[in-house]
Each structure stands twice: as structure tokens, then as C-alpha cells.
Amino acid sequence: MRLSSVKVLAFFLVVFVVAVAVLPLNEVSAASYEDIGWLYFLDDPQKRHLAELQIEYTFPDKVKAGGEFKVQLSLVYLKNDRAYSPWLEISDVSFHTRASPKGADSTNSEVDSSRVRLTPGEEYSRTFAISAPEKLGEYFVPLTYKMSWPDFDVYSYHLYGGEAVYDAGQYDDLIQNTRLIVEKAETLLTIRLENVKAAEIKIDGKTYTTDGGEVKVTFPPDGSHMVELPKEIELAPGTQAVLEKWSDGDTSNPRQLTLANDAELTAIYKIRYLLVVNSEIGSPQGGDWYDAGEKAAFSVTSPVTESGIMGILGAKTVFDHWSGDSTASAPAATITMDGPKTVTAIWKTDYTQAYIALGAIAAVLILAIVSVAVLMRRRTPIPPPPQAPVAPPAIKYCVQCGSQMPLDAIHCPRCGARQ
């Protein structure tokens, strides 16, 4: 009795499906398929075996998208008392990935087009390399091949030689467990820095330099990673960026991230500007970093007493005005921080009080000198004025005889001559 090719191939389909049906969906590990199938006449009510085939093939049940994985196939024509066919020939063997069992191929392995003839006890063994689909999801991995056999007689039947094509994907109910999970080959982490173009970021201790304000790093999926950002970044002299928070509201730094999928995070940096307050005197206040747009208050203490004698007398250094990025005339002022700012206090010296004090001191000194002179005058006795010399007593002599005579005498008492 002649047996059709379709009837013979029904056996090999059963063998293959039984093998794959026992595939456990392990976590990223090799799945092994192993079973024994048999060849028989479909018209034989006793289903007597014409040959037995041991099949085993393995492949990982999870692979990365676009990555290559390998399938190891082994077909052994068992040598036993049921090996009636002189040989079985295998050719055009290949593996495929499909989104559905009967759908179009997503990827294919290389095709072994050689014709390998197996006699009882011989093995067909080969490793097939195949690329995983780029799209994530579940796929089926059906095996396809051609098989041929010779004419032979068995059980009073004559089996004619022939060839048939086998495609495991044609049998939905039998291939459901031949599944491959395609997952992300890697997870992309994108970190952007708001208001910052150039900076260095540490991820898992490794330093990455931003390109245009962002860093893109790929990792295996489902990993945990430590990200550390610089707290302050100098953008230019007097300008800095200060880390404020992440775009998701988190404020931690360093921060641990667990990546199940691609992730994008933005680190929000605020811009700060430096205010420099210059003054050699007057205890300048307000020099510091301020947020962009903030009003900064600055001041000096005025007036300031001069040093030395003039300061003692009341001379002062008085604030006059600010110079630089402010022209305010008050010692306390504000400025809008729309960039780095520098202000310098300008001073002038006021001698008014010193001059008044000097005048007062001079007046006091003069008064003191006068007073002292007066006091000294009062305390020192004044000598009497010198007496005029006493003239000797007047003596009157007679003009006639020269005799001394009284001053009031008109006639000389001696000679009687009239005076």
C-alpha cells in the first residue's frame, strides 16, 4: 500500500510539537526540548512504528531586541527494532521568528541546504544563529525543513519514496508554547540640564560630559543606577548655576534610579549672579550670590570718623554716592540682579565740625591767655613811681655885698642895698 507524503509528515509534526510543548518559560535561560516521536502508517489501525526519531533543540526563552541568539538542533534516527526505513534525509533546515504562527517571518536563520542522510543510529546536529526582532513582544520560533525517504517494504506494505516540507507554524494548537520573549536590548537614560550646556555627571561612579546640555547613556534593562549631579556649576565669572530639583520634583542628589524602560529626566538649575560691594571703609554689606531677577540690597555705614587729631575734632568721611553698576546717592540701596554686578562706595571728607572745633579751641585759648595775664597782673605788686629829686633849699644872696639873706627880704640886711 502506498502512503502519501502528507501522511508520513504527520508523524514528524507530532514529534516536533511534543518536544516544544514541554518548553518551560524560564527567566532568561535556555529552554530544552526533548522527546521521541515515531513514524507510522495512518491507515494502520495498530499504529505500528516504522522509525523513531529523538529530537532536541534549545534556545533562550528571552532575548534582547535586535540581538543574535542561537538555536541548537539535534535529530537522532534511533537504532532499534522499529527502524524500518533505510534512511531519512533532512535538508533546507532553518528557524524563524514570527509574531503569529502562520504570519510572515520577522527574522530568519541561515538555511542549511545540504542534504544530510541519516541511517539508524545517526544524528543531524547543527547550531543556527538568528537575530531577534527589533520590536518588543512575544514571538514563535518555528522550525522548517524538507524531509525525504526511500522506497521500502514493511508489514506487507510498500512505501514509496518521496519528499515533503514541514512548517511547525501551520499547526496553531501545537506551537503555542514555542514562544520567545523579545525584550529591550538596553535601556536609554537621558539626563538634561536646564540652563546648563557643559557639565560633568557621574553615573555609577563613571564621569560623563554633557553634549549640548544632555547626556545619553544605555544600560541593561531593569537595573538600578546612581546618578550624581554637580550642585553648583560656574558658567562664567560671577555667574553660576545651582541645582534646584529634578523635573519630577525629586530634590535628592545623588539619586538612585531603577530603569525598567527608557527614561528622560531634567535637572533644573537656577541661575545666580554675584554682587560685589567695594568700600575701603564703612563696613560694606550685601555682597553675595543672588537668584537671577532678584533685588539685592547693599549698604555701607556712614559717616565714618576720621582718624587722628582731625577725627577727634569731629572731621568725618561721609558717603557721597555709588559707582559702577549703581549710581545711587544713598548709603543703602538695591539693584536688580540680571547679571553679575559690582558697586563701589565713593566717599568725601567733611571738616566742618573740625573747623568749628578749632575755632572754638582758638577762642578758648585766647580767652585763657588773657585771663591768665589778668590774673598774673593782679597777683604781682606795682612798684611806686620814682620820686622827683628834691631840690636843695633856695639861698638868696645880696646882689651888692654877696651876703646871705632871707629869701623874702627886699633889702640886704647888711648893706641895705635894694634887691
C-alpha positions in Angstrom: 0.0 0.0 0.0 1.3 3.4 -1.0 1.5 6.0 1.8 1.2 9.7 0.8 3.8 12.3 1.8 1.3 14.1 3.9 0.5 11.0 5.9 4.2 10.4 6.6 4.8 14.0 7.7 2.1 13.9 10.2 4.4 11.9 12.3 7.2 14.4 12.2 4.8 17.2 13.2 3.8 15.2 16.3 7.4 14.7 17.2 8.3 18.3 16.9 5.3 19.6 18.8 5.6 17.2 21.6 9.2 18.4 22.0 8.4 22.1 22.1 5.3 21.6 24.2 7.4 20.9 27.3 9.3 24.2 27.0 9.2 26.0 30.4 9.3 29.7 30.1 12.2 30.2 32.4 13.7 33.6 33.2 16.4 34.3 30.6 17.6 30.7 30.5 18.0 28.0 27.9 14.8 26.1 27.1 15.3 22.4 26.2 13.0 20.4 24.0 13.4 16.6 24.1 11.0 13.8 23.1 10.7 10.7 21.0 8.3 10.6 18.0 7.5 7.7 15.7 6.7 7.1 12.1 3.6 5.0 11.2 1.1 4.4 8.5 -2.0 6.5 9.1 -4.0 3.7 7.6 -2.6 1.2 10.0 -5.1 0.7 12.9 -2.3 -0.6 15.1 -0.1 2.5 14.5 3.0 0.3 14.3 6.2 2.2 14.3 8.3 2.5 11.1 11.0 4.6 12.7 11.6 6.6 15.9 13.2 10.0 16.0 14.7 11.6 19.0 14.6 15.5 18.7 16.2 18.1 20.9 16.7 21.7 20.4 17.4 24.6 22.7 17.2 28.4 22.6 16.9 31.1 25.2 13.4 32.0 26.1 14.2 35.6 26.4 16.5 37.6 24.2 17.3 41.3 23.6 15.7 43.1 20.7 17.9 43.0 17.6 20.4 40.7 19.4 21.6 37.4 18.0 20.7 34.2 19.7 21.4 30.6 18.8 19.3 27.5 18.4 20.9 24.1 18.8 19.1 21.4 16.9 19.7 17.6 17.2 17.8 14.9 15.3 18.8 11.3 16.0 17.4 8.5 14.0 17.2 5.9 16.8 18.6 2.5 16.0 16.1 -0.1 17.4 13.8 -2.8 16.3 11.4 -0.2 14.8 13.9 1.4 12.4 12.5 0.0 9.2 13.2 2.9 6.9 16.7 2.5 5.5 17.3 6.3 5.9 15.8 9.6 6.3 17.2 12.7 4.6 17.0 16.2 6.1 17.5 19.4 4.0 16.7 23.1 3.9 16.7 23.3 7.7 16.1 26.7 9.2 14.5 28.6 12.1 12.2 31.6 12.1 10.7 34.2 14.4 7.1 35.2 13.8 4.6 37.3 15.6 1.9 34.7 14.8 2.4 31.1 13.9 1.3 31.5 10.3 2.4 35.1 9.9 5.2 36.5 8.0 8.7 35.8 9.1 10.2 38.6 11.3 13.7 37.2 11.1 15.3 34.0 9.7 18.3 31.9 10.4 20.7 30.8 7.8 19.4 27.8 5.8 21.2 24.6 5.8 20.6 23.5 2.2 22.9 20.5 2.4 21.2 17.1 2.3 22.0 15.1 5.4 21.1 11.4 5.2 20.5 9.7 8.5 20.6 5.9 8.8 19.5 4.3 12.1 21.8 5.5 14.9 23.0 8.6 13.1 22.4 12.2 14.2 21.8 15.5 12.5 23.2 18.3 14.7 23.6 21.9 13.9 23.6 25.3 15.7 21.6 28.0 13.9 22.2 31.7 14.5 19.2 34.0 14.2 18.6 37.6 15.0 15.8 38.6 17.4 13.2 41.0 16.0 13.7 44.8 16.8 10.2 45.2 18.0 9.5 44.0 21.6 7.0 41.3 22.4 6.3 37.6 22.1 7.2 35.6 19.1 7.0 32.0 18.0 10.2 30.1 16.8 9.0 27.5 14.3 11.3 25.1 12.6 11.1 24.4 8.9 12.8 21.7 6.8 12.4 19.2 4.0 12.5 15.5 4.6 12.7 12.7 2.1 12.7 8.9 2.4 13.3 5.9 0.1 11.1 3.1 -1.1 10.8 0.3 1.4 8.6 -2.6 2.3 7.2 -3.2 5.8 4.3 -5.0 7.3 3.2 -6.2 3.9 3.0 -2.6 2.7 5.2 -0.9 0.2 6.1 2.7 1.0 7.2 4.8 -2.0 10.0 7.3 -1.5 9.1 11.0 -1.5 9.7 14.4 -0.1 7.7 16.8 2.0 8.0 20.3 3.5 7.5 20.7 7.2 6.5 24.0 8.8 5.6 23.9 12.5 3.8 27.2 12.3 1.0 25.6 10.4 -0.4 24.0 13.5 -1.7 26.7 15.9 -2.7 24.3 18.7 0.7 22.7 18.8 3.1 25.6 18.6 1.6 27.9 21.2 4.3 27.1 23.7 7.2 27.7 21.3 7.5 31.3 22.4 10.3 33.7 22.5 10.1 36.8 24.6 11.9 39.8 23.0 12.8 42.4 25.4 14.7 45.6 25.3 18.3 45.1 24.5 19.2 48.2 26.5 17.5 51.0 28.4 18.3 54.5 27.4 18.7 57.1 30.2 18.7 60.7 29.0 19.6 63.4 31.5 19.1 67.0 30.5 20.4 70.1 32.4 18.2 73.1 32.3 20.2 76.4 31.8 23.5 74.5 31.6 25.3 73.4 28.5 28.6 71.9 29.8 28.9 69.9 32.9 30.2 66.6 34.2 27.7 64.0 35.6 28.6 60.9 37.5 26.5 57.7 36.8 27.5 54.7 38.8 30.8 56.4 39.6 31.7 57.0 36.0 32.0 60.5 34.7 30.1 61.6 31.6 30.4 65.0 29.9 27.2 66.7 28.7 26.8 67.4 25.0 24.6 70.5 24.5 23.2 70.2 28.0 22.4 66.5 28.0 23.8 63.0 28.5 22.5 59.8 26.9 23.7 56.5 28.4 22.4 53.0 27.7 22.2 50.2 30.3 20.8 46.7 30.5 17.1 46.9 31.4 15.8 46.6 35.0 18.9 47.9 36.5 19.5 50.3 39.4 21.8 53.2 38.9 23.2 56.0 41.0 23.2 59.5 39.4 25.2 62.4 40.9 25.0 65.9 39.6 27.2 68.9 40.4 25.5 71.1 43.0 27.0 74.3 41.6 28.4 75.0 38.1 30.4 78.1 37.2 29.1 79.3 33.9 31.2 82.5 33.7 32.9 84.8 36.2 30.2 86.0 38.6 27.6 83.6 37.1 26.7 80.1 38.5 24.0 77.5 38.1 22.7 75.9 41.3 20.8 72.6 41.3 17.3 73.2 42.5 15.3 70.0 41.8 14.5 67.3 39.2 11.7 67.7 36.7 9.7 65.1 38.6 10.0 67.1 41.8 12.7 65.0 43.5 15.4 67.0 45.2 17.8 64.3 46.2 21.4 64.4 44.9 22.9 61.8 44.4 19.8 60.0 43.3 19.1 56.3 42.6 17.2 55.4 39.5 15.7 52.0 38.6 15.2 51.7 34.8 12.6 49.4 33.5 12.1 51.4 30.4 13.7 54.4 28.6 13.8 57.3 30.9 14.2 61.1 30.5 14.9 63.4 33.4 15.7 67.1 33.5 17.8 68.6 36.3 16.5 72.1 36.9 19.3 74.6 37.6 18.6 78.1 38.6 21.0 80.9 37.6 22.6 83.0 40.3 24.7 86.2 39.9 27.4 87.6 42.2 27.1 91.1 43.7 30.4 92.6 44.8 30.2 95.5 47.2 33.5 97.5 47.3 34.4 100.0 50.0 37.5 100.6 51.9 35.6 101.9 54.9 32.0 101.9 56.2 31.5 98.1 56.7 30.1 97.2 53.3 27.1 94.8 53.4 25.2 92.8 50.8 28.0 91.2 48.7 26.7 87.7 47.9 25.1 85.4 45.3 21.6 86.2 44.3 19.0 84.5 42.1 18.6 85.9 38.6 16.0 88.8 38.7 16.2 89.2 42.5 16.5 92.6 44.0 19.7 92.7 46.1 20.1 95.2 49.0 23.6 96.6 49.7 24.8 99.3 52.1 27.7 101.0 53.9 27.8 102.7 57.3 28.1 106.5 57.0 29.5 108.7 58.3 32.8 107.3 59.4 35.0 109.3 61.9 38.4 110.4 60.6 41.5 109.1 62.3 44.0 111.3 64.1 43.5 114.7 65.6 41.1 115.8 63.0 38.8 112.9 63.8 38.9 113.9 67.4 37.9 117.4 66.4 34.9 116.0 64.5 36.2 115.5 61.0 34.2 112.8 59.2 34.3 110.7 56.0 30.8 110.9 54.5 29.3 108.6 51.8 28.8 110.5 48.6 27.5 108.1 46.0 27.8 104.6 44.4 29.8 104.0 41.3 30.0 101.0 38.9 26.6 99.2 38.3 24.8 101.6 40.6 24.7 105.4 40.8 22.5 105.6 43.9 23.3 108.5 46.3 22.0 106.8 49.5 24.3 104.6 51.5 21.6 101.8 51.4 20.3 100.9 48.0 19.0 98.0 45.9 19.9 96.6 42.5 18.2 94.1 40.2 20.4 91.1 39.6 20.1 90.5 35.9 23.8 89.7 35.6 27.0 90.0 37.7 27.2 93.4 39.5 29.9 95.4 41.1 29.3 98.6 43.1 31.9 100.8 44.8 31.2 103.4 47.5 32.6 106.9 46.8 33.4 109.0 49.9 34.2 112.6 50.7 35.7 114.2 53.9 33.7 116.8 55.9 35.9 119.1 58.1 33.1 121.4 59.1 32.9 120.2 62.7 36.6 120.1 63.0 36.9 123.7 61.8 34.3 124.8 64.3 36.0 122.9 67.0 39.3 124.5 66.0 37.8 128.0 66.1 36.3 127.3 69.5 39.6 126.0 70.8 41.4 129.1 69.5 38.9 131.4 71.1 39.2 129.5 74.3 42.9 129.6 74.2 42.9 133.4 73.6 40.5 133.9 76.4 42.6 131.7 78.6 45.7 133.7 77.8 44.0 136.9 78.5 42.6 135.6 81.7 45.9 134.3 82.8 47.5 137.6 82.1 44.9 139.4 84.1 45.3 137.1 87.0 49.0 137.4 86.9 48.7 141.2 86.8 46.6 141.1 89.9 48.8 139.0 91.9 52.2 141.0 91.2 52.6 144.3 93.3 53.1 147.5 91.3 56.2 149.5 92.4 55.6 153.2 93.2 56.6 155.7 90.6 60.1 157.2 91.2 60.0 160.4 93.3 61.3 163.5 91.7 64.7 164.7 93.1 64.3 167.2 96.0 65.9 170.5 95.1 68.3 171.9 97.6 66.8 174.7 99.7 67.0 178.0 98.0 69.6 180.5 99.2 69.4 184.2 98.4 72.5 186.4 98.3 72.7 190.1 98.2 73.5 191.3 94.9 75.5 194.2 96.3 77.6 192.7 99.0 77.0 189.0 98.5 75.8 188.4 101.9 73.2 185.6 102.5 69.9 187.0 103.1 66.3 185.8 103.7 64.5 184.8 100.6 61.7 187.2 101.1 64.0 190.2 102.0 63.8 193.1 99.7 66.8 194.9 101.2 70.1 193.3 102.2 70.2 193.4 106.0 73.9 194.1 105.8 74.3 196.7 103.3 70.8 197.8 102.9 71.0 197.6 99.2 67.7 197.0 97.4 67.4 193.6 95.8 
